Structures are given as structure tokens and as C-alpha cells.
Amino acid sequence: MKVLTAAQMRAVDRRTVELGIPGIVLMENAAHRVVEFLCGADTSVCRAETRLGARSSSSALAGHKQRWPAPLSAQRIVVLCGKGNNGGDGMAIARQISTRFGSRALYVVLLAAPDELKGDAAANYRMLLACGCPVLREIPPEARNATLVVDALLGTGIAGPAAGLMLEGIREINRGFPLAKVVAVDIPSGMPGDSGEPAGECARADYTVTFTAPKVAHALPPNCDRVGELTVAPIGSPPELFELNDAIFLSLVEPGMFRDLLGPRPRSGHKGTFGHVLVVAGSSGKTGAAAMTGLGALRAGAGLVTVASAASAVPSIASHAPELMTVPLAENDAGTIAADIGLDALAEGKTVIAMGPGLGRHPDIEELVARAVKDLKQPLVLDADALSGADHRLSWSARSGTPLILTPHPGEMARLTGLSAAGIQRDRVGVARAFAMERGVTLVLKGQRTAIAFPDGRVWINPTGTPAMGTGGSGDVLTGMIAGFLAQFPGDPDQAVAAAVFLHGLAGEIGARALGEKCLIATDILEYLPDAMEECADVPDGD
């Protein structure tokens, strides 16, 4: 699903109007989508959301009974409106609620002078008054016990921090309604649409209903933490205006992008059908990383997995799972794999090679990785210690024909780029995109909202994951899962990487719900991976 900047969204709206759908109709459709959400109706909206809200798709699709205990007709509702189109959306929402359920427990508050309203917003103000719904200029005391607050103060057009009445309204949303759930219209007020970084104070929503496509702020931290559960609702703009626009390089990963990879296997399939992963990992004292990488590849579905490691490490690695084949390799005095191990012969017959976890830091390892990047023809996944050397980096851009996937965390990315980890975190998408394009690699920049950047400039943002996964070994499991999916689907490398990243985060979410955020360990991700696969395979088309 494409992620749009504010300018791109304005262009889509403008083109939609040019095609013959008036702006006031788009505003009315937006109001319908919000009211349908408030009522818990299944409106066939696209819910890429559920992932952004760190909730399972099954829970998000269950409707209002899980969002709030009473139907909309029994809620005490406050709709806070600004003077722009976002406020116009809010007044259209209020009119529809008033028309359907009456205005006995509905408070519509316009934090602007009526003569400041223009265009479609002004038209909706007049229609709201005409249907007999009063519009207040301040929040009355009896509204403080509201159970629902609709935030329609500011949309994506804000420039700079909120001020004046809008800032006061944002503070009221955050602190003035102790019993209420907050539903933001399009975007929480005060949040800049094109950045993950807040420009000033912004509202915190429990739910956000946005229109046509997610916006940049919905997808990137830390602003995404204030969005709550995000629902993306169509309002009439033809999808081809943005989905087929190659100039829009940012997308949000959703199950529909890789669902075909989760379908039933052919009845004639066997272990040779689903690829053979070679994991080159581990060293003396670092056997768990190699084992978890191998297990990640197996659990992702690879037909065969061979773990090659320093000879002294192999017995411990093999003890983790009888399904893992092992190859003992010559080692140096430091207990790491020696440089001259016959890499070409080792890789013969393998579909994918994963290298790095637990290899250790040693000149022999740098030489080994450099040789792999230069000489091996299979897709190659590099993580951890395989990213630490300097010599092999020069050959990344020269490698062609097969995918090279790098999976750094921000600290490793800092070493690769010479930037600070803080600088990388401030511009995760920009840094990842520039690096992938310059070096001709697929880059998986791990962390909250993992960014998957491709050599052609596309960037996919993964919305799954949880702080519970901040535990040793999670990255090793991901490396194995990426290799496992690539082994099964070598013709769909982008989708294979996205599937591994999305399912890894979703399995962590499911595990954290079952075990708690503090108790989850890396191998629990593998335990809950089947649940994650089942959930993604069962999401209806269009969700």
C-alpha cells in the first residue's frame, strides 16, 4: 500500500475533482467512512492499520464491540472542529450522527469564528445548522464526561507547530476528557503529515481513520505511536492515481503483498522443492546465534538447512535441533572460522547463503565475507559480524545478478555509513534509501518500523513488531527467516524479504500478548510464527 506525502495527497484529491467528483462529495464520503467506523460497520475499508496499531487483524476486524462497549447511539460524543477541511469533515460527521441518532448527547465545538470558514467547510457548517444541530464555541462542563471525542481540528496541511485555539484544543483532547476514546479524522491534530518527528504538541488518538492512503506520519516513529489503530478508508479517488505512480516510492507492507507465498504447497513437493539454505555462522562461545538462524530458516519453510561453523562450535549447534545439518569448518586460534575453507565447494547446491550471526570479529571473517560477496552466485543475506569488515563493502555495488540483502540495526548502520546512530534514527527512510541505491543492495534497517529499501529507490515500511522483541537473538531469527523465504521463492525476492520481516514482527506481537513484553525470548518468535502465518493467510482480499 502506497504511503503519500501531503503534497501527493493534495494532487490525488485535485485529480479526483478534475475527473468529476466534487470536493464536497469527497468530504461527505470521508464523513460516512468515519461514522461507519464509529458504528462498527464492516465497510470493506482497507485496514493496513491494524498493523500500525500493534493489534492483530482479527481483533481490528471485530468491530465496535471490542473498541467500546456501547453502540454509537448510547455514546456521549464531542466533535472538535477547526476552520479548515479537517473541520469540515468533522461537521459532516456531526451532521450524520445527529441525523441518525439525534443530538441529545452530541456536542459540536468549533474552535474558530464561523466567518473564517471557507468553501466546503463553510457549506458543511451551514448544513449542520440547518439540520438543527447546535454548534458551540467552547467545551461546556457537561461534555467533560464524553465517552468519544472526534478530533477534527487540524489535518495534514499544518505547517509548523500548532498555536492559539488549535493548541488549546489539542491539550483538551489529551487531558480534558478522562473517560473518552479519541478518534482522529485523517491524522491526529498538530502532527505534521510528512514526518515521523513532531513539530510541536499534537493530539494522541486511540484510533485514526485516514482517507485513500496512509500518510508518512502514520508510518514512521515516533509520530506513529500517537496514531493508535489506523484504518485506511476509500472515499472515491481511483486507486490508479497513486498505486501505479512510480514517483511515490514509499509503501506500507501489508499481507496482500506476500499472501501468495503463504498458499498451499504443491502436492508433489518434497524437501528439494523448497530450497536449501546454507548458514555460515557461529564461533567458539557463540553457538546460539548460528542455531537460531538455522531454525529461523527451517521454521520459515526451507526444505533443507545446513549450518557451517567452526569445528568446536558444531556439536553445540547440532544439539539444538536434529533437523539442522552441520558442517565443521577449520578454525583459527581465536575460535572463529578460518578464511580458507573452500567456500565455493561449501556453497555448491545451495539455494541461499546467510552469513554473519555469531561469526565474531577477525580478519579471517572479513576475508571470508569479501570472498562470498565477490564469488558466490546465490542470493546472500548478511547480518551482524558479516557487516563489520571494510574490504568487502567496496564490492557490494559491483555485485549483480542475484540479491544481496543486508540486515543492520542502527548501530551497525552507523558503522556502515559513518553517520551517528542518532542521525540514522532521525532519517531512517532517507538513509536506507540512499544506501540501497548507491550500493545496489536490499537493505533491511531494523528497529521500530523496519525499513526495507531496494536498489531502485523503493522503500517499504514494516508496521509489525513490539518492544518485547528487544532481546538477544531476535535478529538472528530474522536472518534465518529471510533466507528461508528466499530459498522457497527465489523468483520473488522482494516479497520474500517483506514476508519474513512482517511475519517476524507479527509473531513477536502474538508472543508478547501471550507471554508479556518482558518474558518474550527470541525462540518464542519461532513458536508463534505459525499463528502469524495463519493470520496473514486468512486476511480477506482488500485488507
Secondary structure, 3 states (H helix, E strand, C coil): CECECHHHHHHHHHHHHHCCCCHHHHHHHHHHHHHHHHHCCCCCCECCHHHHCCCCHHHHCCCHHHHCCCCHHHCCEEEEECCCHHHHHHHHHHHHHHHHHCCCCEEEEECCCHHHCCHHHHHHHHHHHHCCCCEECCCCHHHHHCCEEEEECCCCCCCCCCCHHHHHHHHHHHHCCCCCEEEEECCCCCCCCCCCCCCCCCCCCCEEEEECCCEHHHHCCCHHHHCCEEEEECCCCCHHHCCCCCCCCEEECCHHHCHHHHCCCCCCCCCCCCCEEEEECCCCCCHHHHHHHHHHHHHHCCCEEEEEEEHHHHHHHHHCCCCCEEEEECECCCCCECCCCCHHHHHCCCCEEEECCCCCCCHHHHHHHHHHHHHCCCCEEECHHHHCCCHHHHHCCCCCCCCEEECCCHHHHHHHHCCCHHHHHHCHHHHHHHHHHHHCCEEEECCCCCEEECCCCCEEECCCCCHHHCCCCHHHHHHHHHHHHHHHCCCCHHHHHHHHHHHHHHHHHHHHHHHCCCCCCHHHHHHHHHHHHHHHHHCCCCC
